[in-house]
Every structure is written in C-alpha cells, then in structure tokens.
Amino acid sequence: EAKRYLLLINENQTKYDNKKVILISLLMLTQIVFSMFVDDIYLLIPSSVLAVFTLNYVHFNKKKAIKPLVVTSRIKRLSFVSYLLLSIFFYWIISLTSISYLSLFLLLVMILVDLWFDYLFVVFLYVSYPIEYLVRSYYIFKAKRKLNKIKPIIIAITGSYGKTTTKNIIHNILSRKYRVLATKESYNTVMGITRTINENLNKLHEILILEVGVDKVGGMDKFKKLITPDYVVVTAIGKQHLTTFKNVDNIVKEKTKLIDFMKEEGVAFINVGSPHLKLYQNPSKKIIRYSIKGDSDVLVSDCKYSVNGTSFDFKYLDYSLHFNTSLLGKHMLEDVIAGIIVGIHFKVDLSEIKQSVSYLKSVPHRMELKRLGNWTLIDDSYNSNPEGFKEALEVLKMFPSIRVLITPLLVELSSQRVSVLNDLACKTSKCVDEVVLTSKESSLPFIDGLIENGFNIENIKSFNSFIEGFNYLHSKYQHEKITLLIANDLPDYVL
C-alpha cells in the first residue's frame, strides 16, 4: 500500500499556488502573534501541527473531487497517528530552539514538513500498520465467525472484467427463488467483503454472492483466510494491472487460485470464450465451461445485436430457450450466459430466468445507455481493459448518428502499452467519426495509430480533462444528434 502511494505521489506532484502562499503568510503572522502572548512555548505545538494540516487541506483540495471524501474509521485512526507523530517532532524541535527565533523557525519547519508531507504520510502508514493489522484481523475474524454460524452458499466471482455485471445478473436470477445477498457496487477487496458480511448478512440469507478482485501476484491468498466458496465464476482474463502482474499468465494463475480453494464438491463456471482461459484445466474440480463462440458445455446461437439489445438461442443440457435482453454487446452476453447457467444449476424456474434476463439493466457506468437531449450516451467509464474497450467500440459502431469517443485511454498497461494502444487505434479508426482524448500523457502511440489507419487528424482533439473535452463537444454538437461513448473515464460530474 505504501509503495502504491509513493507511485501516486511521483505521478501527481503539485506546486505552491497563490492561495497557499497567502495562507502561509497568514500562518506566519498568527504564529508570531501567538508566541508573544504565551508563557509556555510548548503551547505552540498544537498550533504548529494544526497549521501543517491546514496547509495540506489546501494541498488536497485544489480541485473539486469526483467523489466526496468519506471520513472512515481508518482515516480517523491515521489522522490521530499523524497528529501524534508531528506533535512529538515539534516538541523535539522546540526543545532545541532559541526562544527569540522560535516562531520563525517553527514556520520554516512547518513549510518543510508540508513540502514533504506526502512522503511523511508513507511513514505514518508504516507506523500505523500494526494497529491497522489488528483492526483488520478482528473484522475478518468476526466475519468468518458469522459465516460459520449462518453457513450461506457462497458464490465467488472473479476475472479481469465483467465481475460486477455478472454478479448483478446472478443476483437478479437467483433472487427469483432464494434470499440472496451480494456485495455492493464494486466492493471486491477482503475488507469490502468483510464489511458486507458483518453489516448486511443475516440468518435469512441463503446465498452470498461475492465479487473477488486482485491486482497483484499473491493477492488471492488473502481471501483464502476469509471464504471457502461453494461455487466460483471466472468471467474473463485480459491485459489489466500489468504493472503489478507483469504478464497475462500471472493473471490467469492468480485469478484461478479461487477455484483451488473452493470446496471439494464445489462447481466452477469458466468463460472459455476468453482466450487465456480456453486451455485451463483442473482435474480435481468440477468445471462447467461456457462461451458464446462454441467449444463449450453451452451452445449459444442465432445471436442478434442491435442498439435496442441482444437476442439469442441458448442450449444447455436438456434446456433450450430463446432469450432477449436490453444489455448491449458481446461481452455483456457472456455475462448473461454465466447467469443463466448458474440459475439452471440452482433449479430456478426457466420462465423466471427468462423474465429476469429480459428485465436486466446495465450496471451504472458499464455500457449504460443514457439520453442527454439529442445525444445518446454510452457510459462505459468504469471499463479499464482493452477487450472491453474494443467491444464498446463495436456497440458504438451500430448507432447511425455521428459517433464520438471521449477517453483518457487505458492505464496500467506496462511495457505492452504501445502495442495495445496501436491495436485499439486500429479498431477505433473503423468505428468512430471523432476522437476526444482527455489526457495528453502517453497518447502519442494511439494518435499515431489512428493516423496510420487513415483517420482524419482534424477529427482528433486532445484536452487536459473530461470537462474540457465535454465542453468542446457541447459547443460543436449542441444541436446535432450524436452517439458519445465515454470509455474508461469517470466523469467529473454526473451526466
């Protein structure tokens, strides 16, 4: 966690602005005046520490946050540790300083501490680690004890993408027959699952659906201490978190560990339509393979995709049905297939499954269709993988109006970034009329790829933020019909 924070610091260095200079001047005056009226110089410690936190409040609030800060219990504990350590530090400084120069010297120290506060915060993380470890261990123990007492059937869902959508689909289908609890939104960490269990699970719940996410080698081992799944769904594997995983083989090994510590009599549902999962074998476990491309335990045929949704024929074991859903795109269909198979396995009535599929709605910010005046918006801003990016482009291509892509491109592609961006540029050039990039950093390979594939350079615009790009589009297409794909970028405001 500390290493990740250091990386974030290096990528987001900030400079002093006019607001901060004015604040420093006011703090200087305040400290000088305050020191003139106190007999005990150690009373300057609280004001000095408070000044540092005030400076950093300005530091972290230069921009309006996309999501408001939530002051959790952990933030409160970390703030206490930070305040305590800074107080000790200033106590030591005061004990070494001449009284006559105390105020000015303290101010200098405050400024230096503020400049290095980001790195000091890493120290605070390390110092508070034993406390956080004990707190986490307590909550995990509490959740584990609750699971052992209630004994719900656990369905764990993992993969590089499609986890949240698949979780919601399975939840909707199984809720037709059972009392089901699923993790909220994209809660997929150990502590997110722990919180769901401790706060929401009760003795009436028969099934617990958990989204399990890992972003580095060894990450899945933490879940083994908490859950032993009865069923596992592996949605798909893609080139995601390559900065930490290094290669796709490591992603496959880590994600499929969830199957290894599944119960002996458990069942795993694997999307073998994902190329990296096609050859997966585990002789000691029961595996059901699904795909929309054939060569699986499921036959999906006569697939028809349109701007209104998807229809398809489905055959599994002795079950044969025709389905309609409003969800868009092939990758969404894979998630629907997973939900149908799980529903059949849990003996949900076929008519209930069919009705549930027809009523499915997009998860917010995942291929979510919206209307804004004359505009049609495809909000795929939570997508962060190349495969999903390309499928979203295919959906955009189906719309008859002017097709526009707004995106900062993808992150965490590591050494494969250039080749991946070139591949995406090739796909984009065939599906889009105009491209608006909302991050100028490392976008040259993508722009070069667009031009090499014959895309008009005049239809490529680059901005520093989503708002700037969106305002440009609004001024240009205010009275026209366009279809706008928002890919891999949480908007600065809700559309």
C-alpha positions as CSV (number, residue, x, y, z in Angstrom):
1,E,0.0,0.0,0.0
2,A,2.9,2.4,0.9
3,K,4.6,1.6,-2.4
4,R,1.4,2.3,-4.4
5,Y,1.1,5.6,-2.5
6,L,4.7,6.6,-3.4
7,L,4.0,5.9,-7.1
8,L,0.9,8.1,-6.9
9,I,3.0,10.9,-5.3
10,N,5.6,10.8,-8.1
11,E,2.9,10.9,-10.7
12,N,1.0,13.8,-9.1
13,Q,3.5,16.3,-7.8
14,T,1.9,19.7,-7.0
15,K,3.4,23.1,-6.7
16,Y,2.6,26.0,-4.4
17,D,-0.1,28.3,-5.8
18,N,-1.1,31.9,-4.8
19,K,-3.7,30.6,-2.4
20,K,-1.1,28.6,-0.5
21,V,1.4,31.5,-0.4
22,I,-1.2,33.8,1.1
23,L,-2.2,31.1,3.7
24,I,1.5,30.6,4.7
25,S,1.8,34.4,5.2
26,L,-1.2,34.4,7.5
27,L,0.1,31.4,9.4
28,M,3.4,33.2,9.9
29,L,1.7,36.3,11.3
30,T,-0.5,34.1,13.5
31,Q,2.4,32.1,14.9
32,I,4.4,35.3,15.7
33,V,1.4,37.0,17.4
34,F,0.6,33.8,19.3
35,S,4.2,33.4,20.6
36,M,4.1,36.9,22.0
37,F,1.2,36.0,24.4
38,V,2.1,32.5,25.6
39,D,4.3,31.8,28.5
40,D,4.6,28.2,27.8
41,I,6.3,27.8,24.4
42,Y,5.1,24.2,24.2
43,L,1.6,25.5,23.6
44,L,2.9,26.3,20.1
45,I,3.0,22.5,19.3
46,P,-0.8,22.2,18.7
47,S,-0.9,25.3,16.6
48,S,2.1,24.2,14.5
49,V,0.6,20.7,13.8
50,L,-2.8,22.3,13.0
51,A,-1.0,24.7,10.6
52,V,0.5,21.7,8.7
53,F,-2.8,20.0,8.4
54,T,-4.4,23.3,7.2
55,L,-1.7,23.7,4.5
56,N,-2.4,20.1,3.4
57,Y,-6.1,20.7,3.3
58,V,-5.5,23.3,0.7
59,H,-3.0,21.0,-1.0
60,F,-5.5,18.2,-1.4
61,N,-8.5,20.5,-2.2
62,K,-7.1,22.4,-5.2
63,K,-9.6,20.5,-7.4
64,K,-13.1,19.5,-6.8
65,A,-13.2,15.8,-6.1
66,I,-15.1,13.5,-8.5
67,K,-16.4,11.7,-5.4
68,P,-16.6,13.4,-2.0
69,L,-14.2,12.3,0.7
70,V,-15.6,9.8,3.1
71,V,-14.1,10.1,6.6
72,T,-13.9,6.4,7.6
73,S,-12.7,5.0,10.9
74,R,-9.4,4.2,9.3
75,I,-8.9,7.8,8.2
76,K,-9.6,8.9,11.8
77,R,-7.0,6.5,13.2
78,L,-4.5,7.5,10.7
79,S,-5.1,11.2,11.4
80,F,-4.6,10.5,15.1
81,V,-1.3,8.8,14.4
82,S,-0.2,11.6,12.1
83,Y,-1.1,14.3,14.7
84,L,0.7,12.4,17.5
85,L,3.9,11.9,15.5
86,L,4.0,15.5,14.3
87,S,3.5,16.7,17.9
88,I,6.4,14.6,19.1
89,F,8.5,16.0,16.2
90,F,7.6,19.7,17.0
91,Y,8.3,19.0,20.8
92,W,11.8,17.9,19.8
93,I,12.3,21.0,17.6
94,I,11.2,23.4,20.3
95,S,13.5,21.8,22.8
96,L,16.5,22.6,20.5
97,T,15.5,26.1,19.5
98,S,16.2,29.6,21.0
99,I,13.1,31.3,22.1
100,S,13.8,34.5,20.3
101,Y,13.7,32.8,16.9
102,L,11.2,30.2,17.8
103,S,8.2,31.5,15.7
104,L,10.2,32.0,12.5
105,F,12.0,28.7,12.9
106,L,8.8,26.8,13.6
107,L,7.2,28.4,10.5
108,L,10.2,27.2,8.4
109,V,9.9,23.7,9.8
110,M,6.1,23.8,9.1
111,I,6.8,24.7,5.4
112,L,9.4,21.9,5.1
113,V,7.1,19.4,6.7
114,D,4.3,20.5,4.4
115,L,6.5,20.1,1.3
116,W,7.4,16.6,2.4
117,F,4.0,15.7,3.9
118,D,3.3,13.2,1.1
119,Y,6.4,11.2,2.0
120,L,5.8,11.6,5.7
121,F,2.3,10.2,5.1
122,V,4.1,7.0,3.9
123,V,5.9,6.9,7.3
124,F,2.5,7.3,9.0
125,L,1.2,4.3,7.1
126,Y,4.1,2.2,8.2
127,V,3.8,3.3,11.8
128,S,0.1,2.7,11.9
129,Y,0.4,-0.7,10.2
130,P,0.3,-2.8,13.4
131,I,-2.8,-1.1,14.5
132,E,-4.5,-1.5,11.1
133,Y,-3.4,-5.1,11.0
134,L,-5.1,-5.8,14.4
135,V,-8.2,-4.0,13.3
136,R,-8.5,-5.9,10.0
137,S,-7.8,-9.2,11.7
138,Y,-10.6,-8.5,14.2
139,Y,-13.1,-7.7,11.5
140,I,-12.1,-10.7,9.4
141,F,-12.4,-13.0,12.4
142,K,-15.8,-11.5,13.2
143,A,-16.9,-12.1,9.5
144,K,-15.5,-15.6,9.5
145,R,-17.4,-16.5,12.7
146,K,-20.6,-15.1,11.2
147,L,-20.2,-17.2,8.0
148,N,-19.6,-20.3,10.1
149,K,-22.7,-19.6,12.1
150,I,-25.1,-18.8,9.2
151,K,-23.5,-21.1,6.6
152,P,-24.8,-19.4,3.4
153,I,-24.0,-20.9,0.0
154,I,-21.1,-18.8,-1.3
155,I,-20.7,-17.9,-5.0
156,A,-17.4,-16.1,-5.6
157,I,-16.9,-14.2,-8.9
158,T,-13.5,-13.2,-10.2
159,G,-11.9,-12.2,-13.5
160,S,-10.2,-9.2,-15.1
161,Y,-13.6,-7.7,-16.2
162,G,-17.3,-8.5,-16.1
163,K,-17.3,-9.3,-12.4
164,T,-19.8,-6.7,-11.3
165,T,-22.2,-7.2,-14.2
166,T,-22.1,-11.0,-13.8
167,K,-22.7,-10.6,-10.0
168,N,-25.7,-8.4,-10.6
169,I,-27.2,-10.8,-13.2
170,I,-26.7,-13.9,-11.0
171,H,-28.2,-11.9,-8.1
172,N,-31.3,-11.0,-10.1
173,I,-31.9,-14.5,-11.3
174,L,-31.3,-16.3,-8.0
175,S,-33.4,-13.8,-6.2
176,R,-36.4,-15.2,-8.0
177,K,-36.2,-18.3,-5.8
178,Y,-33.8,-17.6,-2.9
179,R,-32.9,-15.0,-0.3
180,V,-29.7,-13.6,-1.7
181,L,-27.1,-11.1,-0.5
182,A,-24.4,-9.7,-2.9
183,T,-21.6,-7.3,-2.3
184,K,-22.5,-3.7,-3.1
185,E,-21.3,-1.9,-6.2
186,S,-17.7,-2.9,-6.9
187,Y,-16.8,-4.0,-3.4
188,N,-14.2,-6.7,-4.2
189,T,-11.5,-6.4,-1.6
190,V,-11.1,-8.5,1.5
191,M,-12.3,-5.7,3.7
192,G,-15.1,-4.8,1.3
193,I,-16.4,-8.4,1.6
194,T,-15.8,-8.4,5.3
195,R,-17.9,-5.3,5.7
196,T,-20.7,-6.7,3.6
197,I,-20.8,-9.9,5.8
198,N,-20.5,-8.0,9.1
199,E,-23.1,-5.3,8.3
200,N,-25.6,-7.0,6.0
201,L,-25.5,-10.8,6.2
202,N,-28.3,-12.3,8.4
203,K,-29.7,-15.7,9.1
204,L,-32.4,-15.3,6.5
205,H,-29.9,-15.2,3.6
206,E,-29.5,-18.5,1.8
207,I,-26.9,-17.4,-0.8
208,L,-24.0,-15.0,-0.6
209,I,-22.6,-13.6,-3.9
210,L,-19.1,-12.1,-3.6
211,E,-17.1,-10.2,-6.1
212,V,-13.4,-11.0,-5.7
213,G,-10.8,-8.7,-7.2
214,V,-7.0,-8.9,-7.1
215,D,-4.4,-6.7,-8.7
216,K,-1.1,-8.4,-7.9
217,V,0.5,-11.8,-7.5
218,G,-0.4,-13.3,-4.1
219,G,-3.4,-11.1,-3.7
220,M,-5.8,-14.0,-3.8
221,D,-4.2,-15.7,-0.8
222,K,-5.8,-13.1,1.5
223,F,-9.3,-14.2,0.5
224,K,-8.5,-17.8,1.5
225,K,-8.4,-16.8,5.1
226,L,-12.0,-15.5,4.9
227,I,-14.0,-17.6,2.4
228,T,-14.3,-21.1,1.1
229,P,-16.6,-20.8,-2.0
230,D,-19.2,-23.4,-2.9
231,Y,-19.2,-22.1,-6.5
232,V,-16.7,-20.0,-8.5
233,V,-17.3,-18.0,-11.7
234,V,-14.4,-16.8,-13.7
235,T,-15.7,-14.2,-16.2
236,A,-12.7,-13.4,-18.4
237,I,-9.0,-12.7,-18.4
238,G,-7.5,-9.6,-20.0
239,K,-4.5,-7.3,-20.0
240,Q,-5.2,-5.5,-16.8
241,H,-3.0,-4.4,-13.9
242,L,0.1,-5.4,-16.0
243,T,2.2,-3.0,-13.9
244,T,1.9,-5.4,-10.9
245,F,1.1,-8.7,-12.6
246,K,3.8,-8.3,-15.3
247,N,2.2,-10.8,-17.7
248,V,-1.1,-12.4,-18.5
249,D,0.0,-15.9,-17.3
250,N,0.4,-14.5,-13.8
251,I,-3.1,-13.1,-14.0
252,V,-4.6,-16.5,-15.0
253,K,-2.7,-18.3,-12.2
254,E,-3.8,-15.7,-9.6
255,K,-7.4,-15.5,-10.6
256,T,-7.9,-19.3,-10.8
257,K,-6.5,-19.8,-7.3
258,L,-10.0,-19.1,-6.2
259,I,-11.0,-22.5,-7.8
260,D,-8.2,-24.2,-5.9
261,F,-9.6,-23.3,-2.5
262,M,-13.2,-23.9,-3.5
263,K,-15.0,-26.7,-1.6
264,E,-14.2,-30.2,-2.8
265,E,-17.7,-30.8,-4.0
266,G,-17.9,-27.3,-5.5
267,V,-18.5,-26.2,-9.1
268,A,-16.6,-23.7,-11.2
269,F,-18.1,-21.9,-14.2
270,I,-15.4,-20.6,-16.6
271,N,-15.7,-18.4,-19.6
272,V,-13.6,-20.4,-22.1
273,G,-14.5,-17.8,-24.7
274,S,-11.8,-15.7,-23.1
275,P,-8.7,-16.9,-25.0
276,H,-6.5,-17.0,-21.9
277,L,-8.9,-19.4,-20.1
278,K,-9.5,-21.7,-23.1
279,L,-6.9,-24.2,-22.1
280,Y,-7.4,-24.1,-18.3
281,Q,-7.6,-27.5,-16.6
282,N,-8.2,-28.6,-13.1
283,P,-8.9,-32.3,-12.9
284,S,-9.6,-32.2,-9.1
285,K,-12.6,-29.8,-9.6
286,K,-15.9,-29.9,-11.5
287,I,-15.7,-27.4,-14.3
288,I,-18.5,-26.1,-16.4
289,R,-17.3,-24.2,-19.5
290,Y,-19.3,-21.6,-21.2
291,S,-18.8,-19.4,-24.2
292,I,-20.7,-17.6,-27.0
293,K,-18.2,-18.9,-29.5
294,G,-18.8,-22.6,-29.3
295,D,-16.5,-25.4,-28.0
296,S,-18.0,-25.3,-24.5
297,D,-20.8,-27.1,-22.5
298,V,-23.2,-24.4,-23.7
299,L,-24.5,-23.8,-27.2
300,V,-25.3,-20.1,-28.0
301,S,-26.6,-19.4,-31.5
302,D,-28.5,-17.0,-33.7
303,C,-27.1,-14.0,-31.8
304,K,-28.6,-10.7,-33.0
305,Y,-27.1,-7.4,-31.7
306,S,-28.8,-4.1,-32.1
307,V,-29.0,-0.7,-30.4
308,N,-32.0,-1.9,-28.6
309,G,-30.3,-5.0,-27.1
310,T,-29.5,-8.6,-27.8
311,S,-31.4,-11.8,-28.7
312,F,-30.1,-15.3,-28.8
313,D,-30.9,-19.0,-28.7
314,F,-29.5,-20.9,-25.7
315,K,-29.0,-24.7,-25.2
316,Y,-27.5,-26.4,-22.1
317,L,-28.0,-30.0,-21.1
318,D,-31.7,-30.6,-21.9
319,Y,-32.7,-27.0,-21.7
320,S,-33.3,-25.0,-24.9
321,L,-34.7,-21.4,-24.8
322,H,-34.7,-18.1,-26.7
323,F,-33.8,-15.0,-24.8
324,N,-34.0,-11.3,-25.2
325,T,-32.1,-8.7,-23.1
326,S,-31.6,-4.9,-23.3
327,L,-27.9,-5.3,-22.5
328,L,-25.6,-4.2,-25.3
329,G,-22.6,-6.1,-26.8
330,K,-21.0,-9.5,-27.0
331,H,-19.1,-9.1,-23.7
332,M,-22.4,-8.4,-21.9
333,L,-23.9,-11.5,-23.5
334,E,-21.1,-13.6,-22.0
335,D,-22.1,-12.3,-18.5
336,V,-25.7,-13.1,-19.2
337,I,-24.8,-16.7,-20.2
338,A,-23.0,-17.2,-16.9
339,G,-26.1,-16.0,-15.0
340,I,-28.4,-18.4,-16.9
341,I,-26.2,-21.4,-16.3
342,V,-25.9,-20.6,-12.6
343,G,-29.7,-20.1,-12.4
344,I,-30.3,-23.5,-14.1
345,H,-27.8,-25.2,-11.7
346,F,-29.8,-23.7,-8.8
347,K,-33.0,-25.0,-10.3
348,V,-34.6,-21.6,-10.8
349,D,-37.7,-22.0,-13.0
350,L,-36.9,-21.4,-16.7
351,S,-39.7,-18.9,-17.1
352,E,-38.3,-16.9,-14.1
353,I,-34.8,-16.9,-15.6
354,K,-36.2,-15.8,-19.0
355,Q,-38.2,-13.0,-17.4
356,S,-35.2,-11.9,-15.2
357,V,-32.9,-11.7,-18.3
358,S,-35.5,-9.6,-20.2
359,Y,-35.6,-7.1,-17.3
360,L,-31.9,-6.8,-16.8
361,K,-30.5,-3.2,-16.6
362,S,-26.9,-2.0,-17.1
363,V,-24.7,-1.5,-14.1
364,P,-24.0,2.2,-13.7
365,H,-21.0,3.3,-15.8
366,R,-20.8,-0.1,-17.5
367,M,-22.2,0.1,-21.0
368,E,-25.0,2.2,-19.5
369,L,-27.2,3.8,-22.2
370,K,-28.4,7.4,-21.4
371,R,-30.1,10.3,-23.1
372,L,-29.0,13.9,-23.0
373,G,-31.1,16.0,-25.3
374,N,-30.3,15.0,-28.9
375,W,-27.4,12.9,-27.6
376,T,-27.2,9.2,-26.9
377,L,-24.5,8.4,-24.3
378,I,-22.9,5.0,-23.8
379,D,-21.4,5.4,-20.4
380,D,-18.6,2.8,-20.1
381,S,-16.4,4.9,-17.8
382,Y,-15.7,2.1,-15.4
383,N,-14.1,-0.1,-18.2
384,S,-10.4,-0.4,-17.9
385,N,-9.3,-3.2,-20.2
386,P,-8.5,-3.5,-23.9
387,E,-11.1,-6.2,-24.7
388,G,-14.0,-4.3,-23.1
389,F,-12.8,-1.1,-24.9
390,K,-13.0,-2.9,-28.3
391,E,-16.4,-4.4,-27.6
392,A,-17.7,-0.9,-26.6
393,L,-16.5,0.4,-29.9
394,E,-18.4,-2.4,-31.7
395,V,-21.6,-1.2,-29.9
396,L,-20.9,2.4,-30.8
397,K,-20.5,1.3,-34.5
398,M,-24.1,0.1,-34.5
399,F,-25.5,3.6,-34.0
400,P,-26.4,5.5,-37.1
401,S,-25.7,9.1,-35.9
402,I,-22.3,10.8,-35.6
403,R,-20.1,8.5,-33.4
404,V,-17.7,10.2,-30.9
405,L,-15.3,8.6,-28.5
406,I,-14.2,10.5,-25.4
407,T,-11.5,8.8,-23.3
408,P,-8.2,9.2,-21.4
409,L,-7.2,5.8,-22.9
410,L,-6.1,2.9,-20.6
411,V,-3.7,2.8,-17.7
412,E,-1.6,0.0,-16.2
413,L,-0.5,-1.5,-19.5
414,S,3.2,-1.5,-18.6
415,S,5.6,-2.5,-21.3
416,Q,2.8,-3.5,-23.7
417,R,1.2,-0.1,-23.7
418,V,2.4,0.9,-27.2
419,S,1.3,-2.3,-28.9
420,V,-2.1,-2.3,-27.1
421,L,-2.8,1.4,-28.0
422,N,-1.9,0.7,-31.6
423,D,-4.3,-2.2,-31.6
424,L,-7.0,0.0,-30.1
425,A,-6.3,2.8,-32.6
426,C,-6.8,0.3,-35.5
427,K,-10.2,-0.7,-34.0
428,T,-11.2,2.9,-33.2
429,S,-10.5,4.1,-36.8
430,K,-13.1,1.8,-38.1
431,C,-15.9,2.6,-35.6
432,V,-15.6,6.3,-34.7
433,D,-16.1,9.6,-36.5
434,E,-14.3,11.8,-33.9
435,V,-11.9,11.1,-31.0
436,V,-11.6,13.3,-28.0
437,L,-8.7,12.5,-25.7
438,T,-9.0,13.7,-22.1
439,S,-5.3,13.1,-21.1
440,K,-2.3,14.2,-23.2
441,E,0.0,11.9,-21.3
442,S,1.3,8.9,-23.3
443,S,-1.4,9.3,-26.0
444,L,1.1,9.6,-29.0
445,P,1.1,5.9,-29.9
446,F,-2.7,6.0,-30.1
447,I,-2.7,9.1,-32.2
448,D,0.0,7.7,-34.5
449,G,-2.0,4.5,-34.8
450,L,-5.2,6.4,-35.8
451,I,-3.3,8.4,-38.5
452,E,-1.6,5.2,-39.8
453,N,-5.0,3.7,-40.2
454,G,-6.3,6.6,-42.3
455,F,-8.2,8.5,-39.6
456,N,-8.5,12.2,-40.3
457,I,-6.1,14.1,-38.0
458,E,-8.6,17.0,-37.8
459,N,-11.0,14.8,-36.0
460,I,-8.6,14.1,-33.2
461,K,-8.8,16.5,-30.3
462,S,-6.8,16.4,-27.0
463,F,-7.6,18.1,-23.7
464,N,-6.4,18.1,-20.1
465,S,-9.7,16.9,-18.5
466,F,-13.0,15.3,-19.2
467,I,-14.9,18.6,-18.6
468,E,-12.7,20.4,-21.2
469,G,-13.4,17.7,-23.8
470,F,-17.1,17.5,-23.0
471,N,-17.5,21.3,-23.2
472,Y,-15.8,21.2,-26.6
473,L,-18.2,18.6,-27.8
474,H,-21.2,20.5,-26.4
475,S,-20.2,23.7,-28.2
476,K,-19.7,21.8,-31.5
477,Y,-22.6,19.3,-31.5
478,Q,-25.1,21.2,-29.2
479,H,-27.9,20.9,-31.8
480,E,-26.9,17.7,-33.6
481,K,-27.6,14.1,-33.0
482,I,-24.5,12.2,-31.8
483,T,-23.7,9.0,-30.0
484,L,-21.0,9.6,-27.4
485,L,-19.0,6.7,-26.0
486,I,-17.4,7.6,-22.6
487,A,-14.7,5.0,-22.2
488,N,-12.5,4.4,-19.1
489,D,-13.1,7.8,-17.5
490,L,-15.3,8.6,-14.5
491,P,-16.8,11.9,-15.4
492,D,-16.1,15.0,-13.2
493,Y,-19.8,15.4,-12.8
494,V,-22.7,13.1,-13.2
495,L,-24.4,13.3,-16.7
